Amino acid sequence: MRVETACQALREKRRLEIRYDGYTRVVEVHACGTTSDGNAVMRVWQVRGGSESGERTGWKLLRLDETRSLELLEETSEAPRRGYAKNDKAIAHIRCQM
């Protein structure tokens, strides 16, 4: 279900609000799929919110099984962001991408 929501956000050019590592974050999905270990992940540009690393904006690779909630926002995604590269090597099996 989370993969479908992430891919819907990408297709509809909408931002997602998520809870991850105890922080609320607003992200723009650029790619979604699974790692070689079988973990569902999404490559995102974080627009705002908290982060364990203290980096409030920038590129993140987030595991979907560690995401506590995903909500499609009525905010338009500005993806693709500078630095995005298709066929992300961290995602072994890509389900959707820009």
HELIX and SHEET records of a PDB file:
HELIX    1   1 ARG A    2  ARG A   11  1                                  10    
HELIX    2   2 LEU A   64  GLU A   66  5                                   3    
SHEET    1   A 5 GLY A  58  ARG A  63  0                                        
SHEET    2   A 5 ALA A  40  GLY A  49 -1                                        
SHEET    3   A 5 TYR A  23  THR A  34 -1                                        
SHEET    4   A 5 ARG A  14  TYR A  20 -1                                        
SHEET    5   A 5 THR A  67  THR A  76 -1                                        
SHEET    1   B 4 GLY A  58  ARG A  63  0                                        
SHEET    2   B 4 ALA A  40  GLY A  49 -1                                        
SHEET    3   B 4 TYR A  23  THR A  34 -1                                        
SHEET    4   B 4 HIS A  93  GLN A  97 -1                                        
END                                                                             
